[in-house]
Amino acid sequence: NDESDHTGAVELQTEDSPTPIYGYVGVDESNNPCYVVSTAADSILANSECGRMFKNMTTLQEIEFGSQFNTKNTTSMYEMFYHCTGLTTVTLPSTFYTNRVNRMDAMFSECTNLESITIPEEFNTANVTTMWSMFKDCTHLTSISFPNNFNTSSVTTMQAMFDNCSRLVSLDLST
């Protein structure tokens, strides 16, 4: 949601805080609490460690981050979406920067119902060293198209990267 006017936000900073910090509290479709903390109403800066961020969220069906989610300081995304068995669609925004990321192992592993992933041009993998089991057991995934920045020169292991992707019929690495 566009919270640029800070509607519903709670100011969380102390008097010593140089940057305003806002918190939004809401609920998802199942009435579970959702929390977003941000230093600006129009930006959500992800932690440097995003490993296991959505791990085992088996009822999660779709993720669309929007342009507010920014991963410019993130260095690890291992098992980020691991075992999200209900997940069918992931749309990574242009602010899903990966130029500092060094781990992507099992990032989408065991997302057994994942049908599509939209990967932005900013998906730069030049510093990634591990991609083992990245898409392992994505049994409903039919095609993946990687951007120009899909650079594997630093990768030391890709073991089982596409293991058991039984419906994968198109893998475009040429863009």
Secondary structure, 3 states (H helix, E strand, C coil): CCCCCCCCCEECCCCCCCCCCEEEEEECCCCCEEEEEECECCEEECCCECCCCCCCCCCCCEEECCCCEECCCCCECCCCCCCCCCCCEEECCCCCCCCCCCECCCCCCCCCCCCEEECCCCCCCCCCCECCCCCCCCCCCCEEECCCCCCCCCCCECCCCCCCCCCCCEEECCC
